[in-house]
Amino acid sequence: MDYISALEICSHMLSAVKHISANRSNGIYISVMHHLD
């Protein structure tokens, strides 16, 4: 496994983690707003 493919895999993992955490925080925000209504 060469260096460039390792970097690509790391960047894909990071973007996936960012996407998941963003979706999770949006879900929490939406549920909080529903409770406040």
The 8 nearest C-alpha neighbors of each residue, nearest first, counted from 0:
[[1, 2, 4, 5, 3, 6, 8, 7],
 [2, 0, 3, 4, 5, 6, 7, 8],
 [1, 3, 5, 4, 6, 0, 7, 8],
 [2, 4, 6, 5, 1, 7, 0, 8],
 [3, 5, 7, 6, 2, 1, 8, 0],
 [6, 4, 2, 8, 3, 7, 9, 1],
 [7, 5, 9, 3, 4, 8, 10, 2],
 [8, 6, 4, 10, 9, 5, 11, 3],
 [7, 9, 11, 5, 6, 10, 12, 4],
 [10, 8, 6, 12, 7, 11, 13, 5],
 [9, 11, 13, 7, 12, 8, 14, 6],
 [12, 10, 8, 14, 13, 9, 15, 7],
 [11, 13, 15, 9, 10, 14, 16, 8],
 [14, 12, 10, 16, 15, 11, 17, 9],
 [13, 15, 17, 11, 16, 12, 18, 10],
 [16, 14, 18, 12, 13, 17, 11, 19],
 [15, 17, 13, 19, 18, 14, 20, 12],
 [18, 16, 14, 20, 15, 19, 21, 13],
 [17, 19, 15, 21, 16, 20, 14, 22],
 [20, 18, 16, 22, 21, 17, 23, 15],
 [19, 21, 23, 17, 22, 18, 16, 24],
 [20, 22, 18, 24, 23, 19, 17, 25],
 [23, 21, 25, 19, 20, 24, 26, 18],
 [22, 24, 20, 26, 25, 21, 19, 27],
 [23, 25, 27, 21, 26, 22, 28, 20],
 [26, 24, 28, 22, 23, 27, 29, 21],
 [25, 27, 23, 29, 24, 28, 22, 30],
 [26, 28, 24, 30, 25, 29, 31, 23],
 [27, 29, 25, 31, 26, 30, 24, 32],
 [30, 28, 32, 26, 31, 27, 25, 33],
 [29, 31, 33, 27, 32, 28, 26, 34],
 [32, 30, 34, 28, 33, 29, 27, 35],
 [31, 33, 35, 29, 34, 30, 28, 36],
 [34, 32, 30, 36, 31, 35, 29, 28],
 [33, 35, 31, 32, 36, 30, 29, 28],
 [36, 34, 32, 33, 31, 30, 29, 28],
 [35, 33, 34, 32, 31, 30, 29, 28]]
